[in-house]
Amino acid sequence: MEHTNGYAHGTPPPRLMPWPSPDGNPCYLVTDNNASYLSRLADDLEAAQLSIGTNVLVLARKVLDDPTSPYTEVRYAGLRLAECLTDALRVAESRGMRLPVPDDVDGED
């Protein structure tokens, strides 16, 4: 089997996009052009999602570290953290799916 770009059969896998379809299903982009408009848009959105997650974590820690924080603030922080974790996991899954297959798939060290 010949690997021209690190992927089996020379074709990269579909890219999981950082947004769901209108009905909540995963969206995928099939392209071999990582500089296409949609690829760049997805890259920018992934970067924004990770940055927002960092900011939300900083703010949530302040609320969660204060034992006198009202229940509604703690709940709000938890909901925002769950949203950011969902985004971060989608980014990780998307990037993991796009890793090239190594030539040595036997795993010999």
LINKA-V331078 format. One record per residue. N is the residue number from 1. RES is the residue in one letter. PHI is phi in radians with two decimals (999 if undefined). NEAR is the number of other ideal C-beta (glycine too) atoms within 12 Angstrom. Layout:
# LINKA-V331078
n = [N N]
res = [RES RES]
phi = [PHI PHI]
near = [NEAR NEAR]
This chain:
# LINKA-V331078
n = [1 2 3 4 5 6 7 8 9 10 11 12 13 14 15 16 17 18 19 20 21 22 23 24 25 26 27 28 29 30 31 32 33 34 35 36 37 38 39 40 41 42 43 44 45 46 47 48 49 50 51 52 53 54 55 56 57 58 59 60 61 62 63 64 65 66 67 68 69 70 71 72 73 74 75 76 77 78 79 80 81 82 83 84 85 86 87 88 89 90 91 92 93 94 95 96 97 98 99 100 101 102 103 104 105 106 107 108 109]
res = [M E H T N G Y A H G T P P P R L M P W P S P D G N P C Y L V T D N N A S Y L S R L A D D L E A A Q L S I G T N V L V L A R K V L D D P T S P Y T E V R Y A G L R L A E C L T D A L R V A E S R G M R L P V P D D V D G E D]
phi = [999 -1.77 -1.96 -1.59 -2.29 1.58 -1.92 -1.03 1.16 1.30 -1.94 -1.21 -1.24 -1.04 -1.64 -1.27 -1.42 -1.40 -2.40 -1.48 -1.23 -0.98 -1.65 1.57 -1.48 -1.11 -1.89 -2.23 -2.03 -1.88 -2.79 -1.89 -1.97 -1.26 -1.86 -1.17 -0.99 -1.18 -1.12 -1.16 -1.08 -1.12 -1.03 -1.12 -1.18 -1.04 -1.09 -1.13 -1.08 -1.19 -1.15 -1.07 -1.03 -1.09 -1.13 -1.10 -1.07 -1.06 -1.19 -1.16 -1.08 -1.08 -1.19 -1.25 -1.35 -1.63 -1.16 -1.70 -1.06 -1.12 -0.93 -1.11 -1.22 -1.12 -1.11 -1.06 -1.06 -1.12 -1.12 -1.15 -1.10 -1.11 -1.08 -1.18 -1.14 -1.03 -1.09 -1.12 -1.16 -1.15 -1.08 -1.09 -1.11 -1.07 -1.19 -1.14 -1.16 -1.65 -1.19 -1.21 -1.36 -1.14 -1.09 -1.67 -1.44 -1.28 1.36 -1.25 -1.76]
near = [10 10 17 15 17 19 21 17 14 15 16 25 25 20 32 26 29 33 25 15 11 7 7 9 11 18 22 23 27 16 20 19 13 16 12 15 13 22 24 17 19 30 24 16 22 29 19 20 28 25 18 25 28 18 17 28 24 18 21 28 17 15 25 21 15 14 8 10 19 12 11 11 19 21 16 19 26 20 17 25 26 18 20 27 21 22 29 26 20 29 30 20 21 30 21 14 21 28 15 19 20 13 16 10 12 7 7 7 4]
